Amino acid sequence: MRPVLLLLLGSISVFAQPFSAGIKAGVPLTDFLTATENGTFNITSTTQRYIIGGEAELRLPLGLGVEFDVLYRRLSYNGSGNLLETFTTASSSGSNWEFPLLLKYRFHFPVARPFVDAGVAWDDLTGLKTAGSYSSAIALVNRNTTSGIVFGGGVDIHAIVMHISPEIRYTRWTSAQLSESVGLLHSNLNQAEFLVGFTF
């Protein structure tokens, strides 16, 4: 009976160990949107200083792993100025969802293991709403679900029952997620983030 029990526990350990899941949070190091002014109508944007979501990883032999994240951030921008000889205002807000799929390599150290990762990401905007006295002033003319190439690096710290993984990540998007009709606002193609993962 005892050998059977040990075999069963060993089998559970083998299948459970390679997979981990948890939460990931962080802050953007670059602005998601770039807004400018033309003297007649001005647009400003506010970068929300948080990113939050979940992550899952399949750990493979030789220090390799495959990670998939779902990351969320809030975006907003405002416009004001004279249009058709009338002072108008408008504001927009929405949600940005990012889905990175990464191949990760951990270097062999006992407790804190440096790692590098690279892969692809998809990005989508949802729930965009515009309100104001002349909301069409900042109506979107381009809204894409886009993709990009991701590179990152950090350290995986094994802290008793969980892994803590601070990381700096860079993404180069293939196209802008949005731009608006006045031409004073567009999303940036280059994105940098500081993220921390907590996985079990």
Secondary structure, DSSP 8 states (H G I E B T S, - for coil): -HHHHHHHHHHHHHHHTTEEEEEEEEEESS-SEEE-B-SSEEEEEEE-S-EEEEEEEEE-STTEEEEEEEEEEEEEEEEEEEETTEEEEEEEEEEEEEEEEEEEEE---SSEEEEEEEEEEEEEEEEEEEEETTGGGG-EEEE--EEEEEEEEEEEEEETTEEEEEEEEEEEESS-SEEETTSSEEE-SEEEEEEEEEE-
